[in-house]
Amino acid sequence: MLKVILQAPKPVHPFGEPARELRIHNQPLWLWQRSVLEKYTTREIELQPGERMPQMREEMLVYRNNLFFDEAYIDAFVSAAREHGRACRAAFHADDPSFKEHTLPLSTSYTPAGNLYLADLWYYPHGPVADTRPLVVDTQIKEVGYYHVPTYMADQSGDLTFQIPSHTLLAIDSWVHIFIADVVFGLFGRGVQFERHLEEDLGFKIKVLTKALYEGKQVLSCSELVKIGKNCVIDPDAVIHGPTTIGDNVTIGAGAVVENCIIGDNVNISQDCQLMLSVVGDGTFLPFKAALFMTTIMDNSMVAQNTCLQMCVIGRNTFIGAGSTFTDYNLIPAPLLAMDGNNRLRESNRPVMGGCVGHNCRIGSGMIVYPARTIDSDVVLAATEERRVIAKNVSFEDSDHHGLRLGHLHMTPYHQDDDNDVLESW
């Protein structure tokens, strides 16, 4: 099958990069797409903006390169499309709970069509044609709770929940969608799939129990659930619960707790760190007592000691100083706003949510960042008596390095040719 890739060149705020270059599940999105589709496609064509579709009379899969999809969704989509034997376009029902709650908010990539929303994923059995039929894939949703909270923190529906699909398709238009793809659809989804596998497959359940007994470990700590790469050094006093994937050359210190995480290669997790439902990119350094909860950190970043990140997304090559806290709950029940795909503030449909830091940032110690605030790529923020609390989005123009005598020493690769308008702020 021929694979045709359409461009989504608009940068995702605050990273200053298009979605294809950002990491999902610790892989660049373009590489994730290639891995998922490799069993279906043998050739690919990447079209530039404005370039016409190739007029070839052959089976073809066409998608925009800001789409995140998993293997289960692609299998179901291709199988159903081939069965129909007609040109199809991926679609969602407007009242699909997972799409309505997690996918549609902040997005600019879906086309309304009656009670459906069309995604930029097409199947052509005999080359491109104008007439395509919508194809809705059953996402097989399961509701999962993630916070048991006091009544004053919950809405009318009660405890905070996620709608977890077993078949995932999501356009990455906002940094919030990275959180959704990594944590909600990714790590929570992996946990749901594991539980379902245990319930439905007696042989798998016996295999897991046997492995745990043989290794003398609890079920959640056995090698069937905790996959460890090569040349890792893990202290016996560390607690690791699955499903967890650990890459190569990883060091985990005494007292560290890791639960349902993806840990990349060459990661150093020091003593007493706490990691839960988080994705940690290659080359990340977490000194002692750093804490991550439902957070993504891209490659080669550092979160210093006693810093707490909750429901956050952190870009690559970024440093966050010691004792900083990214809060995730508005003390007054006001809606949390975030940038959409058009760099406009909109309601995020999230009752609790942390912040986002772009690439190549340097954040001083002791900062407090309000919920859903963003810090642009290449920004330097030094803690001062006047500024310890980040209550507004921080743009590149607000970076402290502009006023420093040695500010020219700070490299700014993501703003070399930046002539964009200043984005909206809280």
HELIX and SHEET records of a PDB file:
HELIX    1   1 ALA A   19  GLU A   21  5                                   3    
HELIX    2   2 LEU A   29  LEU A   37  1                                   9    
HELIX    3   3 GLU A   71  HIS A   84  1                                  14    
HELIX    4   4 PRO A   97  SER A   98  1                                   2    
HELIX    5   5 PHE A   99  THR A  103  3                                   5    
HELIX    6   6 THR A  151  MET A  153  5                                   3    
HELIX    7   7 TRP A  175  PHE A  179  1                                   5    
HELIX    8   8 ILE A  180  PHE A  188  3                                   9    
HELIX    9   9 GLY A  189  GLU A  200  1                                  12    
HELIX   10  10 LEU A  202  GLU A  215  1                                  14    
HELIX   11  11 VAL A  219  SER A  221  5                                   3    
HELIX   12  12 PHE A  396  ASP A  398  5                                   3    
HELIX   13  13 ASP A  400  GLY A  403  5                                   4    
HELIX   14  14 GLY A  407  LEU A  409  5                                   3    
SHEET    1   A 6 ARG A  43  GLU A  46  0                                        
SHEET    2   A 6 LEU A   2  LEU A   6  1                                        
SHEET    3   A 6 MET A  60  ARG A  64  1                                        
SHEET    4   A 6 LEU A 116  TYR A 124 -1                                        
SHEET    5   A 6 CYS A  88  HIS A  93 -1                                        
SHEET    6   A 6 ARG A 133  VAL A 136  1                                        
SHEET    1   B 5 ARG A  43  GLU A  46  0                                        
SHEET    2   B 5 LEU A   2  LEU A   6  1                                        
SHEET    3   B 5 MET A  60  ARG A  64  1                                        
SHEET    4   B 5 LEU A 116  TYR A 124 -1                                        
SHEET    5   B 5 THR A 111  ALA A 113 -1                                        
SHEET    1   C 2 ARG A  23  ILE A  24  0                                        
SHEET    2   C 2 GLN A  27  PRO A  28 -1                                        
SHEET    1   D 2 LEU A  67  PHE A  69  0                                        
SHEET    2   D 2 LEU A 169  ALA A 171 -1                                        
SHEET    1   E 2 LYS A 142  TYR A 147  0                                        
SHEET    2   E 2 LEU A 160  ILE A 164 -1                                        
SHEET    1   F 8 VAL A 226  ILE A 228  0                                        
SHEET    2   F 8 THR A 244  ILE A 246  1                                        
SHEET    3   F 8 ILE A 262  ILE A 263  1                                        
SHEET    4   F 8 VAL A 279  VAL A 280  1                                        
SHEET    5   F 8 THR A 296  ILE A 297  1                                        
SHEET    6   F 8 VAL A 313  ILE A 314  1                                        
SHEET    7   F 8 CYS A 356  VAL A 357  1                                        
SHEET    8   F 8 THR A 374  ILE A 375  1                                        
SHEET    1   G 4 VAL A 233  ILE A 234  0                                        
SHEET    2   G 4 THR A 251  ILE A 252  1                                        
SHEET    3   G 4 ASN A 268  ILE A 269  1                                        
SHEET    4   G 4 PHE A 285  LEU A 286  1                                        
SHEET    1   H 8 VAL A 239  HIS A 241  0                                        
SHEET    2   H 8 VAL A 257  GLU A 259  1                                        
SHEET    3   H 8 GLN A 274  MET A 276  1                                        
SHEET    4   H 8 ALA A 291  PHE A 293  1                                        
SHEET    5   H 8 CYS A 308  GLN A 310  1                                        
SHEET    6   H 8 THR A 325  PHE A 326  1                                        
SHEET    7   H 8 ILE A 368  VAL A 369  1                                        
SHEET    8   H 8 VAL A 389  ILE A 390  1                                        
SHEET    1   I 4 MET A 302  VAL A 303  0                                        
SHEET    2   I 4 PHE A 319  ILE A 320  1                                        
SHEET    3   I 4 ARG A 362  ILE A 363  1                                        
SHEET    4   I 4 VAL A 380  LEU A 381  1                                        
SHEET    1   J 2 LEU A 337  MET A 339  0                                        
SHEET    2   J 2 LEU A 345  GLU A 347 -1                                        
END                                                                             
